[in-house]
Amino acid sequence: MPMEIFLLYFLFINIIVFILAGYDKYQARKNKRRIPENTLFFLQLIGGTPGLLTAMFFFRHKTSKTSFIIKFLIIFLIQAFLIYLKLSSKI
């Protein structure tokens, strides 16, 4: 049961961040109020990395903004390192 809950959470958070990134792109085209980058990064941090990465390529959103890419990669690398530690039983 806990694994199913984790997978549902993971699916949910990635769908949410994908939709929000797409909405942000839509708002950017209309010159309207945007989703704060910190919101997107928070959702990435709590499990939404695949959803945000998919949205970045699908909507071609934030792919030319160097500061966004760097922050995205830092969060990704931290997550990858934590997963590595967990899988090697050091946490």
N, CA, C and O atoms as a CHARMM CRD file, in Angstrom:
* protein
*
  364
    1    1 MET  N      0.80300  -1.21200   0.00000 PROA 1      0.00000
    2    1 MET  CA     0.00000   0.00000   0.00000 PROA 1      0.00000
    3    1 MET  C      0.85000   1.28300   0.00000 PROA 1      0.00000
    4    1 MET  O      0.55000   2.18700  -0.78000 PROA 1      0.00000
    5    2 PRO  N      1.89900   1.40700   0.84000 PROA 2      0.00000
    6    2 PRO  CA     2.68500   2.65100   0.82200 PROA 2      0.00000
    7    2 PRO  C      3.30200   2.95300  -0.55000 PROA 2      0.00000
    8    2 PRO  O      3.38800   4.11700  -0.94000 PROA 2      0.00000
    9    3 MET  N      3.72800   1.92800  -1.27600 PROA 3      0.00000
   10    3 MET  CA     4.31300   2.16800  -2.59800 PROA 3      0.00000
   11    3 MET  C      3.27600   2.74500  -3.55600 PROA 3      0.00000
   12    3 MET  O      3.60400   3.61100  -4.36600 PROA 3      0.00000
   13    4 GLU  N      2.03400   2.28200  -3.47600 PROA 4      0.00000
   14    4 GLU  CA     0.97700   2.81200  -4.33900 PROA 4      0.00000
   15    4 GLU  C      0.71400   4.28100  -4.02000 PROA 4      0.00000
   16    4 GLU  O      0.49600   5.08700  -4.92500 PROA 4      0.00000
   17    5 ILE  N      0.73500   4.62600  -2.74000 PROA 5      0.00000
   18    5 ILE  CA     0.52200   6.02200  -2.34000 PROA 5      0.00000
   19    5 ILE  C      1.66100   6.89200  -2.86500 PROA 5      0.00000
   20    5 ILE  O      1.42800   7.98800  -3.37400 PROA 5      0.00000
   21    6 PHE  N      2.89500   6.39800  -2.73800 PROA 6      0.00000
   22    6 PHE  CA     4.05600   7.13400  -3.24300 PROA 6      0.00000
   23    6 PHE  C      3.94400   7.35000  -4.75200 PROA 6      0.00000
   24    6 PHE  O      4.20000   8.45000  -5.24000 PROA 6      0.00000
   25    7 LEU  N      3.56800   6.31800  -5.48400 PROA 7      0.00000
   26    7 LEU  CA     3.44200   6.43900  -6.94000 PROA 7      0.00000
   27    7 LEU  C      2.33000   7.39700  -7.33000 PROA 7      0.00000
   28    7 LEU  O      2.48100   8.15900  -8.28400 PROA 7      0.00000
   29    8 LEU  N      1.21000   7.37300  -6.60700 PROA 8      0.00000
   30    8 LEU  CA     0.12400   8.32100  -6.88400 PROA 8      0.00000
   31    8 LEU  C      0.57700   9.75300  -6.60100 PROA 8      0.00000
   32    8 LEU  O      0.27900  10.66900  -7.36800 PROA 8      0.00000
   33    9 TYR  N      1.29300   9.93600  -5.50500 PROA 9      0.00000
   34    9 TYR  CA     1.83000  11.25800  -5.18300 PROA 9      0.00000
   35    9 TYR  C      2.76600  11.73000  -6.29600 PROA 9      0.00000
   36    9 TYR  O      2.65500  12.85900  -6.77400 PROA 9      0.00000
   37   10 PHE  N      3.67600  10.86500  -6.69600 PROA 10     0.00000
   38   10 PHE  CA     4.65400  11.19000  -7.73600 PROA 10     0.00000
   39   10 PHE  C      3.94300  11.56300  -9.04300 PROA 10     0.00000
   40   10 PHE  O      4.31100  12.53900  -9.69700 PROA 10     0.00000
   41   11 LEU  N      2.93800  10.79400  -9.41300 PROA 11     0.00000
   42   11 LEU  CA     2.16000  11.08600 -10.61600 PROA 11     0.00000
   43   11 LEU  C      1.45200  12.42700 -10.47800 PROA 11     0.00000
   44   11 LEU  O      1.49700  13.25100 -11.39200 PROA 11     0.00000
   45   12 PHE  N      0.80100  12.64900  -9.34500 PROA 12     0.00000
   46   12 PHE  CA     0.05500  13.87700  -9.10600 PROA 12     0.00000
   47   12 PHE  C      0.95300  15.10500  -9.17900 PROA 12     0.00000
   48   12 PHE  O      0.61900  16.06900  -9.86900 PROA 12     0.00000
   49   13 ILE  N      2.08400  15.08900  -8.48300 PROA 13     0.00000
   50   13 ILE  CA     2.95900  16.25300  -8.43900 PROA 13     0.00000
   51   13 ILE  C      3.53600  16.56500  -9.82000 PROA 13     0.00000
   52   13 ILE  O      3.72800  17.73100 -10.16500 PROA 13     0.00000
   53   14 ASN  N      3.81300  15.52700 -10.60600 PROA 14     0.00000
   54   14 ASN  CA     4.35800  15.75600 -11.94200 PROA 14     0.00000
   55   14 ASN  C      3.30700  16.28100 -12.90500 PROA 14     0.00000
   56   14 ASN  O      3.62000  17.09200 -13.77700 PROA 14     0.00000
   57   15 ILE  N      2.08100  15.83900 -12.76600 PROA 15     0.00000
   58   15 ILE  CA     0.99200  16.38300 -13.59100 PROA 15     0.00000
   59   15 ILE  C      0.76600  17.85300 -13.24100 PROA 15     0.00000
   60   15 ILE  O      0.59500  18.69100 -14.12600 PROA 15     0.00000
   61   16 ILE  N      0.76700  18.15600 -11.94600 PROA 16     0.00000
   62   16 ILE  CA     0.55600  19.54000 -11.50300 PROA 16     0.00000
   63   16 ILE  C      1.64500  20.46800 -12.03300 PROA 16     0.00000
   64   16 ILE  O      1.33700  21.53100 -12.57200 PROA 16     0.00000
   65   17 VAL  N      2.91000  20.08400 -11.89100 PROA 17     0.00000
   66   17 VAL  CA     3.99300  20.96300 -12.34400 PROA 17     0.00000
   67   17 VAL  C      3.98100  21.08600 -13.87000 PROA 17     0.00000
   68   17 VAL  O      4.30300  22.15000 -14.39900 PROA 17     0.00000
   69   18 PHE  N      3.62100  20.02800 -14.57900 PROA 18     0.00000
   70   18 PHE  CA     3.52400  20.09600 -16.04000 PROA 18     0.00000
   71   18 PHE  C      2.44500  21.10200 -16.44900 PROA 18     0.00000
   72   18 PHE  O      2.67000  21.94300 -17.31900 PROA 18     0.00000
   73   19 ILE  N      1.28400  21.01100 -15.81900 PROA 19     0.00000
   74   19 ILE  CA     0.17100  21.92000 -16.13800 PROA 19     0.00000
   75   19 ILE  C      0.54000  23.36400 -15.79200 PROA 19     0.00000
   76   19 ILE  O      0.28100  24.27800 -16.57500 PROA 19     0.00000
   77   20 LEU  N      1.14100  23.56500 -14.62400 PROA 20     0.00000
   78   20 LEU  CA     1.50600  24.92600 -14.22400 PROA 20     0.00000
   79   20 LEU  C      2.56400  25.53500 -15.14600 PROA 20     0.00000
   80   20 LEU  O      2.50000  26.72400 -15.45900 PROA 20     0.00000
   81   21 ALA  N      3.52200  24.74100 -15.57700 PROA 21     0.00000
   82   21 ALA  CA     4.54000  25.25900 -16.50300 PROA 21     0.00000
   83   21 ALA  C      3.89500  25.60600 -17.84900 PROA 21     0.00000
   84   21 ALA  O      4.24400  26.61400 -18.46500 PROA 21     0.00000
   85   22 GLY  N      2.96400  24.77600 -18.30100 PROA 22     0.00000
   86   22 GLY  CA     2.24600  25.08100 -19.53700 PROA 22     0.00000
   87   22 GLY  C      1.40500  26.33500 -19.39400 PROA 22     0.00000
   88   22 GLY  O      1.34800  27.16300 -20.30400 PROA 22     0.00000
   89   23 TYR  N      0.74900  26.47300 -18.24400 PROA 23     0.00000
   90   23 TYR  CA    -0.05800  27.67100 -17.97900 PROA 23     0.00000
   91   23 TYR  C      0.83300  28.90800 -17.92400 PROA 23     0.00000
   92   23 TYR  O      0.45600  29.96800 -18.42400 PROA 23     0.00000
   93   24 ASP  N      2.01300  28.77700 -17.31800 PROA 24     0.00000
   94   24 ASP  CA     2.94600  29.89200 -17.24900 PROA 24     0.00000
   95   24 ASP  C      3.37300  30.32600 -18.64900 PROA 24     0.00000
   96   24 ASP  O      3.47100  31.52000 -18.93200 PROA 24     0.00000
   97   25 LYS  N      3.62300  29.36600 -19.50900 PROA 25     0.00000
   98   25 LYS  CA     3.98800  29.68800 -20.89600 PROA 25     0.00000
   99   25 LYS  C      2.84800  30.42300 -21.59200 PROA 25     0.00000
  100   25 LYS  O      3.06900  31.40100 -22.30700 PROA 25     0.00000
  101   26 TYR  N      1.62700  29.94100 -21.37500 PROA 26     0.00000
  102   26 TYR  CA     0.44100  30.57400 -21.95200 PROA 26     0.00000
  103   26 TYR  C      0.32000  32.02100 -21.45400 PROA 26     0.00000
  104   26 TYR  O      0.07400  32.93900 -22.23600 PROA 26     0.00000
  105   27 GLN  N      0.49700  32.20700 -20.15000 PROA 27     0.00000
  106   27 GLN  CA     0.41500  33.54600 -19.56700 PROA 27     0.00000
  107   27 GLN  C      1.52800  34.45100 -20.10300 PROA 27     0.00000
  108   27 GLN  O      1.31200  35.64500 -20.31000 PROA 27     0.00000
  109   28 ALA  N      2.69500  33.89300 -20.32200 PROA 28     0.00000
  110   28 ALA  CA     3.81800  34.67500 -20.85600 PROA 28     0.00000
  111   28 ALA  C      3.49700  35.19500 -22.24900 PROA 28     0.00000
  112   28 ALA  O      3.81400  36.33800 -22.58000 PROA 28     0.00000
  113   29 ARG  N      2.87700  34.36800 -23.05300 PROA 29     0.00000
  114   29 ARG  CA     2.50900  34.79200 -24.41000 PROA 29     0.00000
  115   29 ARG  C      1.46600  35.90400 -24.39300 PROA 29     0.00000
  116   29 ARG  O      1.42600  36.73900 -25.29600 PROA 29     0.00000
  117   30 LYS  N      0.62900  35.91100 -23.36800 PROA 30     0.00000
  118   30 LYS  CA    -0.43800  36.91100 -23.25100 PROA 30     0.00000
  119   30 LYS  C     -0.00400  38.12800 -22.43300 PROA 30     0.00000
  120   30 LYS  O     -0.79500  39.04600 -22.21900 PROA 30     0.00000
  121   31 ASN  N      1.25900  38.13600 -21.97400 PROA 31     0.00000
  122   31 ASN  CA     1.77400  39.20600 -21.11600 PROA 31     0.00000
  123   31 ASN  C      0.90600  39.40900 -19.87800 PROA 31     0.00000
  124   31 ASN  O      0.59000  40.54000 -19.50700 PROA 31     0.00000
  125   32 LYS  N      0.52700  38.30800 -19.24800 PROA 32     0.00000
  126   32 LYS  CA    -0.29100  38.35100 -18.04100 PROA 32     0.00000
  127   32 LYS  C      0.49800  37.82200 -16.86100 PROA 32     0.00000
  128   32 LYS  O      1.66300  37.44500 -16.98700 PROA 32     0.00000
  129   33 ARG  N     -0.16300  37.80100 -15.70400 PROA 33     0.00000
  130   33 ARG  CA     0.46800  37.36500 -14.45800 PROA 33     0.00000
  131   33 ARG  C      0.98500  35.93400 -14.58400 PROA 33     0.00000
  132   33 ARG  O      0.27100  35.04300 -15.04400 PROA 33     0.00000
  133   34 ARG  N      2.25000  35.72300 -14.16700 PROA 34     0.00000
  134   34 ARG  CA     2.94300  34.45700 -14.35800 PROA 34     0.00000
  135   34 ARG  C      3.00400  33.64700 -13.06800 PROA 34     0.00000
  136   34 ARG  O      2.76300  34.15400 -11.97300 PROA 34     0.00000
  137   35 ILE  N      3.33700  32.36900 -13.24000 PROA 35     0.00000
  138   35 ILE  CA     3.61700  31.49100 -12.10200 PROA 35     0.00000
  139   35 ILE  C      5.04300  31.81900 -11.63400 PROA 35     0.00000
  140   35 ILE  O      5.96500  31.81200 -12.44900 PROA 35     0.00000
  141   36 PRO  N      5.24000  32.10100 -10.35700 PROA 36     0.00000
  142   36 PRO  CA     6.60700  32.39900  -9.89000 PROA 36     0.00000
  143   36 PRO  C      7.54900  31.20400 -10.11000 PROA 36     0.00000
  144   36 PRO  O      7.16300  30.04900  -9.92600 PROA 36     0.00000
  145   37 GLU  N      8.77800  31.50700 -10.50500 PROA 37     0.00000
  146   37 GLU  CA     9.76900  30.44800 -10.70700 PROA 37     0.00000
  147   37 GLU  C      9.95800  29.63800  -9.43100 PROA 37     0.00000
  148   37 GLU  O     10.13600  28.42200  -9.49100 PROA 37     0.00000
  149   38 ASN  N      9.92100  30.29600  -8.28700 PROA 38     0.00000
  150   38 ASN  CA    10.10900  29.57500  -7.02900 PROA 38     0.00000
  151   38 ASN  C      9.02900  28.51600  -6.81400 PROA 38     0.00000
  152   38 ASN  O      9.28800  27.47900  -6.20300 PROA 38     0.00000
  153   39 THR  N      7.83800  28.76900  -7.30800 PROA 39     0.00000
  154   39 THR  CA     6.76800  27.77400  -7.21900 PROA 39     0.00000
  155   39 THR  C      7.12100  26.55800  -8.06000 PROA 39     0.00000
  156   39 THR  O      6.97100  25.42100  -7.61300 PROA 39     0.00000
  157   40 LEU  N      7.59200  26.80100  -9.28000 PROA 40     0.00000
  158   40 LEU  CA     7.98900  25.69700 -10.15800 PROA 40     0.00000
  159   40 LEU  C      9.15900  24.91900  -9.55000 PROA 40     0.00000
  160   40 LEU  O      9.18700  23.68900  -9.59800 PROA 40     0.00000
  161   41 PHE  N     10.11700  25.64300  -8.98100 PROA 41     0.00000
  162   41 PHE  CA    11.26500  24.96900  -8.36700 PROA 41     0.00000
  163   41 PHE  C     10.86000  24.18300  -7.12400 PROA 41     0.00000
  164   41 PHE  O     11.39300  23.09900  -6.88400 PROA 41     0.00000
  165   42 PHE  N      9.93300  24.70500  -6.33600 PROA 42     0.00000
  166   42 PHE  CA     9.47000  23.96500  -5.16300 PROA 42     0.00000
  167   42 PHE  C      8.80700  22.66100  -5.58400 PROA 42     0.00000
  168   42 PHE  O      9.05800  21.60900  -4.99600 PROA 42     0.00000
  169   43 LEU  N      7.95900  22.73600  -6.60800 PROA 43     0.00000
  170   43 LEU  CA     7.29900  21.52100  -7.09300 PROA 43     0.00000
  171   43 LEU  C      8.31200  20.53900  -7.67200 PROA 43     0.00000
  172   43 LEU  O      8.15600  19.32600  -7.53100 PROA 43     0.00000
  173   44 GLN  N      9.34300  21.05900  -8.32100 PROA 44     0.00000
  174   44 GLN  CA    10.41100  20.18900  -8.80500 PROA 44     0.00000
  175   44 GLN  C     11.10100  19.52400  -7.62400 PROA 44     0.00000
  176   44 GLN  O     11.35100  18.31800  -7.64400 PROA 44     0.00000
  177   45 LEU  N     11.40800  20.30100  -6.60400 PROA 45     0.00000
  178   45 LEU  CA    12.13000  19.79800  -5.44300 PROA 45     0.00000
  179   45 LEU  C     11.38600  18.67400  -4.73400 PROA 45     0.00000
  180   45 LEU  O     12.01100  17.73600  -4.24000 PROA 45     0.00000
  181   46 ILE  N     10.06000  18.75800  -4.67700 PROA 46     0.00000
  182   46 ILE  CA     9.28400  17.74000  -3.95800 PROA 46     0.00000
  183   46 ILE  C      8.84500  16.58900  -4.85700 PROA 46     0.00000
  184   46 ILE  O      7.92100  15.84900  -4.52000 PROA 46     0.00000
  185   47 GLY  N      9.50700  16.44300  -5.99800 PROA 47     0.00000
  186   47 GLY  CA     9.26600  15.26700  -6.82500 PROA 47     0.00000
  187   47 GLY  C      8.85000  15.54000  -8.25500 PROA 47     0.00000
  188   47 GLY  O      8.60500  14.59800  -9.01000 PROA 47     0.00000
  189   48 GLY  N      8.76200  16.79400  -8.64700 PROA 48     0.00000
  190   48 GLY  CA     8.25400  17.11500  -9.97100 PROA 48     0.00000
  191   48 GLY  C      9.28900  17.32300 -11.05200 PROA 48     0.00000
  192   48 GLY  O      8.99400  17.94000 -12.07600 PROA 48     0.00000
  193   49 THR  N     10.48600  16.82600 -10.85100 PROA 49     0.00000
  194   49 THR  CA    11.53800  17.01100 -11.86300 PROA 49     0.00000
  195   49 THR  C     11.13600  16.46600 -13.23700 PROA 49     0.00000
  196   49 THR  O     11.27700  17.18000 -14.22900 PROA 49     0.00000
  197   50 PRO  N     10.64200  15.22900 -13.32900 PROA 50     0.00000
  198   50 PRO  CA    10.26100  14.73600 -14.66800 PROA 50     0.00000
  199   50 PRO  C      9.15600  15.57200 -15.32100 PROA 50     0.00000
  200   50 PRO  O      9.18900  15.81200 -16.52800 PROA 50     0.00000
  201   51 GLY  N      8.18900  16.00900 -14.53200 PROA 51     0.00000
  202   51 GLY  CA     7.09700  16.81700 -15.07400 PROA 51     0.00000
  203   51 GLY  C      7.56900  18.16700 -15.56600 PROA 51     0.00000
  204   51 GLY  O      7.13900  18.63000 -16.62300 PROA 51     0.00000
  205   52 LEU  N      8.45400  18.80800 -14.80800 PROA 52     0.00000
  206   52 LEU  CA     8.96700  20.11500 -15.22000 PROA 52     0.00000
  207   52 LEU  C      9.86700  19.98300 -16.43200 PROA 52     0.00000
  208   52 LEU  O      9.79100  20.80100 -17.34900 PROA 52     0.00000
  209   53 LEU  N     10.72000  18.96700 -16.45300 PROA 53     0.00000
  210   53 LEU  CA    11.58800  18.76100 -17.61200 PROA 53     0.00000
  211   53 LEU  C     10.76100  18.48700 -18.87000 PROA 53     0.00000
  212   53 LEU  O     11.05000  19.02600 -19.93800 PROA 53     0.00000
  213   54 THR  N      9.75400  17.66400 -18.74000 PROA 54     0.00000
  214   54 THR  CA     8.87300  17.37200 -19.87800 PROA 54     0.00000
  215   54 THR  C      8.18600  18.63900 -20.36700 PROA 54     0.00000
  216   54 THR  O      8.10700  18.88300 -21.57100 PROA 54     0.00000
  217   55 ALA  N      7.68700  19.44600 -19.43200 PROA 55     0.00000
  218   55 ALA  CA     7.01900  20.69300 -19.80400 PROA 55     0.00000
  219   55 ALA  C      7.97900  21.66000 -20.48500 PROA 55     0.00000
  220   55 ALA  O      7.60700  22.34500 -21.43700 PROA 55     0.00000
  221   56 MET  N      9.21700  21.71400 -19.99500 PROA 56     0.00000
  222   56 MET  CA    10.19800  22.61500 -20.59600 PROA 56     0.00000
  223   56 MET  C     10.41100  22.28000 -22.06800 PROA 56     0.00000
  224   56 MET  O     10.50600  23.18100 -22.90200 PROA 56     0.00000
  225   57 PHE  N     10.48800  21.00200 -22.39100 PROA 57     0.00000
  226   57 PHE  CA    10.68000  20.61700 -23.78500 PROA 57     0.00000
  227   57 PHE  C      9.37700  20.67900 -24.58500 PROA 57     0.00000
  228   57 PHE  O      9.37400  21.12800 -25.73100 PROA 57     0.00000
  229   58 PHE  N      8.28300  20.23400 -23.99200 PROA 58     0.00000
  230   58 PHE  CA     6.99900  20.19100 -24.68800 PROA 58     0.00000
  231   58 PHE  C      6.51400  21.59200 -25.05300 PROA 58     0.00000
  232   58 PHE  O      6.06400  21.82500 -26.17500 PROA 58     0.00000
  233   59 PHE  N      6.60700  22.51900 -24.10600 PROA 59     0.00000
  234   59 PHE  CA     6.13200  23.88600 -24.34100 PROA 59     0.00000
  235   59 PHE  C      7.25600  24.83000 -24.77700 PROA 59     0.00000
  236   59 PHE  O      7.01100  26.01000 -25.02700 PROA 59     0.00000
  237   60 ARG  N      8.48600  24.31600 -24.86800 PROA 60     0.00000
  238   60 ARG  CA     9.67200  25.13700 -25.13200 PROA 60     0.00000
  239   60 ARG  C      9.69200  26.32100 -24.17300 PROA 60     0.00000
  240   60 ARG  O      9.82100  27.48000 -24.56800 PROA 60     0.00000
  241   61 HSD  N      9.56000  25.97700 -22.89900 PROA 61     0.00000
  242   61 HSD  CA     9.41700  26.98600 -21.87000 PROA 61     0.00000
  243   61 HSD  C     10.65100  27.05000 -20.97700 PROA 61     0.00000
  244   61 HSD  O     11.08000  26.04300 -20.41500 PROA 61     0.00000
  245   62 LYS  N     11.20300  28.22800 -20.86000 PROA 62     0.00000
  246   62 LYS  CA    12.37000  28.49600 -20.01300 PROA 62     0.00000
  247   62 LYS  C     13.64000  27.80600 -20.51400 PROA 62     0.00000
  248   62 LYS  O     14.63900  27.77600 -19.79500 PROA 62     0.00000
  249   63 THR  N     13.62400  27.25800 -21.71400 PROA 63     0.00000
  250   63 THR  CA    14.78700  26.52000 -22.20500 PROA 63     0.00000
  251   63 THR  C     15.93500  27.43500 -22.62700 PROA 63     0.00000
  252   63 THR  O     17.06600  26.97100 -22.77100 PROA 63     0.00000
  253   64 SER  N     15.66600  28.71600 -22.82600 PROA 64     0.00000
  254   64 SER  CA    16.75000  29.62200 -23.19700 PROA 64     0.00000
  255   64 SER  C     17.13800  30.54600 -22.04300 PROA 64     0.00000
  256   64 SER  O     17.98400  31.42500 -22.20900 PROA 64     0.00000
  257   65 LYS  N     16.53100  30.35200 -20.89100 PROA 65     0.00000
  258   65 LYS  CA    16.83900  31.17600 -19.71800 PROA 65     0.00000
  259   65 LYS  C     17.89300  30.45400 -18.87700 PROA 65     0.00000
  260   65 LYS  O     17.58300  29.51500 -18.14400 PROA 65     0.00000
  261   66 THR  N     19.13400  30.90500 -18.99400 PROA 66     0.00000
  262   66 THR  CA    20.27100  30.23300 -18.37200 PROA 66     0.00000
  263   66 THR  C     20.11900  30.08800 -16.86400 PROA 66     0.00000
  264   66 THR  O     20.42400  29.03100 -16.31200 PROA 66     0.00000
  265   67 SER  N     19.65300  31.13000 -16.19500 PROA 67     0.00000
  266   67 SER  CA    19.54000  31.06000 -14.73400 PROA 67     0.00000
  267   67 SER  C     18.52300  29.99500 -14.31700 PROA 67     0.00000
  268   67 SER  O     18.70800  29.32500 -13.30100 PROA 67     0.00000
  269   68 PHE  N     17.46200  29.84000 -15.08800 PROA 68     0.00000
  270   68 PHE  CA    16.46500  28.81500 -14.78400 PROA 68     0.00000
  271   68 PHE  C     17.06600  27.42100 -14.98900 PROA 68     0.00000
  272   68 PHE  O     16.87500  26.53100 -14.16000 PROA 68     0.00000
  273   69 ILE  N     17.78000  27.24000 -16.07500 PROA 69     0.00000
  274   69 ILE  CA    18.40200  25.94700 -16.37500 PROA 69     0.00000
  275   69 ILE  C     19.39500  25.56200 -15.28000 PROA 69     0.00000
  276   69 ILE  O     19.43200  24.41000 -14.84900 PROA 69     0.00000
  277   70 ILE  N     20.19200  26.51900 -14.83700 PROA 70     0.00000
  278   70 ILE  CA    21.18600  26.23200 -13.79400 PROA 70     0.00000
  279   70 ILE  C     20.49900  25.80900 -12.49600 PROA 70     0.00000
  280   70 ILE  O     20.90300  24.82800 -11.87200 PROA 70     0.00000
  281   71 LYS  N     19.46400  26.54200 -12.08800 PROA 71     0.00000
  282   71 LYS  CA    18.73900  26.19000 -10.86300 PROA 71     0.00000
  283   71 LYS  C     18.06000  24.83300 -11.00000 PROA 71     0.00000
  284   71 LYS  O     18.04500  24.03800 -10.06100 PROA 71     0.00000
  285   72 PHE  N     17.50100  24.57700 -12.17400 PROA 72     0.00000
  286   72 PHE  CA    16.87300  23.27600 -12.43100 PROA 72     0.00000
  287   72 PHE  C     17.90700  22.16000 -12.26900 PROA 72     0.00000
  288   72 PHE  O     17.64300  21.15300 -11.61200 PROA 72     0.00000
  289   73 LEU  N     19.08600  22.34400 -12.87200 PROA 73     0.00000
  290   73 LEU  CA    20.13200  21.32200 -12.80800 PROA 73     0.00000
  291   73 LEU  C     20.66200  21.11800 -11.38900 PROA 73     0.00000
  292   73 LEU  O     20.97500  19.99300 -11.00200 PROA 73     0.00000
  293   74 ILE  N     20.76400  22.18900 -10.62000 PROA 74     0.00000
  294   74 ILE  CA    21.22700  22.05400  -9.23300 PROA 74     0.00000
  295   74 ILE  C     20.25100  21.18600  -8.44000 PROA 74     0.00000
  296   74 ILE  O     20.66900  20.28300  -7.71600 PROA 74     0.00000
  297   75 ILE  N     18.95900  21.45800  -8.57600 PROA 75     0.00000
  298   75 ILE  CA    17.95400  20.65100  -7.86900 PROA 75     0.00000
  299   75 ILE  C     18.01900  19.20700  -8.35400 PROA 75     0.00000
  300   75 ILE  O     17.96200  18.27900  -7.54600 PROA 75     0.00000
  301   76 PHE  N     18.13600  19.01300  -9.64800 PROA 76     0.00000
  302   76 PHE  CA    18.21700  17.66600 -10.21300 PROA 76     0.00000
  303   76 PHE  C     19.42900  16.90900  -9.65900 PROA 76     0.00000
  304   76 PHE  O     19.31700  15.74300  -9.28200 PROA 76     0.00000
  305   77 LEU  N     20.57500  17.57100  -9.61300 PROA 77     0.00000
  306   77 LEU  CA    21.78900  16.92000  -9.12500 PROA 77     0.00000
  307   77 LEU  C     21.69600  16.57600  -7.63800 PROA 77     0.00000
  308   77 LEU  O     22.16900  15.52400  -7.20800 PROA 77     0.00000
  309   78 ILE  N     21.09100  17.45700  -6.86600 PROA 78     0.00000
  310   78 ILE  CA    20.87500  17.15300  -5.44600 PROA 78     0.00000
  311   78 ILE  C     19.97500  15.93200  -5.30000 PROA 78     0.00000
  312   78 ILE  O     20.25300  15.04200  -4.49600 PROA 78     0.00000
  313   79 GLN  N     18.90400  15.89300  -6.07500 PROA 79     0.00000
  314   79 GLN  CA    18.00000  14.73600  -6.02100 PROA 79     0.00000
  315   79 GLN  C     18.72200  13.45800  -6.43700 PROA 79     0.00000
  316   79 GLN  O     18.57600  12.42100  -5.78900 PROA 79     0.00000
  317   80 ALA  N     19.49400  13.53000  -7.50800 PROA 80     0.00000
  318   80 ALA  CA    20.21900  12.34800  -7.98300 PROA 80     0.00000
  319   80 ALA  C     21.20800  11.86300  -6.92400 PROA 80     0.00000
  320   80 ALA  O     21.35100  10.65800  -6.71200 PROA 80     0.00000
  321   81 PHE  N     21.89100  12.79900  -6.25900 PROA 81     0.00000
  322   81 PHE  CA    22.83200  12.44400  -5.20800 PROA 81     0.00000
  323   81 PHE  C     22.11900  11.78200  -4.03000 PROA 81     0.00000
  324   81 PHE  O     22.59900  10.78000  -3.49800 PROA 81     0.00000
  325   82 LEU  N     20.97900  12.33600  -3.62100 PROA 82     0.00000
  326   82 LEU  CA    20.22100  11.74900  -2.51100 PROA 82     0.00000
  327   82 LEU  C     19.70500  10.35100  -2.86100 PROA 82     0.00000
  328   82 LEU  O     19.70100   9.45900  -2.01200 PROA 82     0.00000
  329   83 ILE  N     19.27800  10.16300  -4.09100 PROA 83     0.00000
  330   83 ILE  CA    18.83200   8.83000  -4.53100 PROA 83     0.00000
  331   83 ILE  C     20.01300   7.86400  -4.51200 PROA 83     0.00000
  332   83 ILE  O     19.88400   6.71900  -4.07800 PROA 83     0.00000
  333   84 TYR  N     21.16100   8.33600  -4.98500 PROA 84     0.00000
  334   84 TYR  CA    22.35900   7.49300  -4.95500 PROA 84     0.00000
  335   84 TYR  C     22.69600   7.06900  -3.52500 PROA 84     0.00000
  336   84 TYR  O     22.97000   5.89700  -3.26600 PROA 84     0.00000
  337   85 LEU  N     22.67400   8.03200  -2.59800 PROA 85     0.00000
  338   85 LEU  CA    22.96100   7.70700  -1.20200 PROA 85     0.00000
  339   85 LEU  C     21.96200   6.71400  -0.64400 PROA 85     0.00000
  340   85 LEU  O     22.33200   5.77700   0.06400 PROA 85     0.00000
  341   86 LYS  N     20.70200   6.92000  -0.96400 PROA 86     0.00000
  342   86 LYS  CA    19.66300   6.01800  -0.47100 PROA 86     0.00000
  343   86 LYS  C     19.85400   4.61100  -1.02400 PROA 86     0.00000
  344   86 LYS  O     19.74600   3.63500  -0.28200 PROA 86     0.00000
  345   87 LEU  N     20.13200   4.49900  -2.28900 PROA 87     0.00000
  346   87 LEU  CA    20.31300   3.19000  -2.89900 PROA 87     0.00000
  347   87 LEU  C     21.59000   2.49400  -2.42300 PROA 87     0.00000
  348   87 LEU  O     21.68100   1.26600  -2.43800 PROA 87     0.00000
  349   88 SER  N     22.56200   3.28400  -2.00600 PROA 88     0.00000
  350   88 SER  CA    23.77700   2.66000  -1.48600 PROA 88     0.00000
  351   88 SER  C     23.70800   2.50400   0.03700 PROA 88     0.00000
  352   88 SER  O     24.71900   2.20900   0.67600 PROA 88     0.00000
  353   89 SER  N     22.52800   2.70000   0.61600 PROA 89     0.00000
  354   89 SER  CA    22.23100   2.48000   2.05100 PROA 89     0.00000
  355   89 SER  C     23.03300   3.35000   2.99700 PROA 89     0.00000
  356   89 SER  O     23.37500   2.92200   4.10000 PROA 89     0.00000
  357   90 LYS  N     23.33300   4.56100   2.57800 PROA 90     0.00000
  358   90 LYS  CA    24.06500   5.46500   3.45100 PROA 90     0.00000
  359   90 LYS  C     23.13200   6.42400   4.18400 PROA 90     0.00000
  360   90 LYS  O     23.56600   7.15600   5.07400 PROA 90     0.00000
  361   91 ILE  N     21.85800   6.42200   3.81600 PROA 91     0.00000
  362   91 ILE  CA    20.88200   7.26300   4.53200 PROA 91     0.00000
  363   91 ILE  C     19.96000   6.35000   5.30800 PROA 91     0.00000
  364   91 ILE  O     19.05300   6.82500   5.99100 PROA 91     0.00000
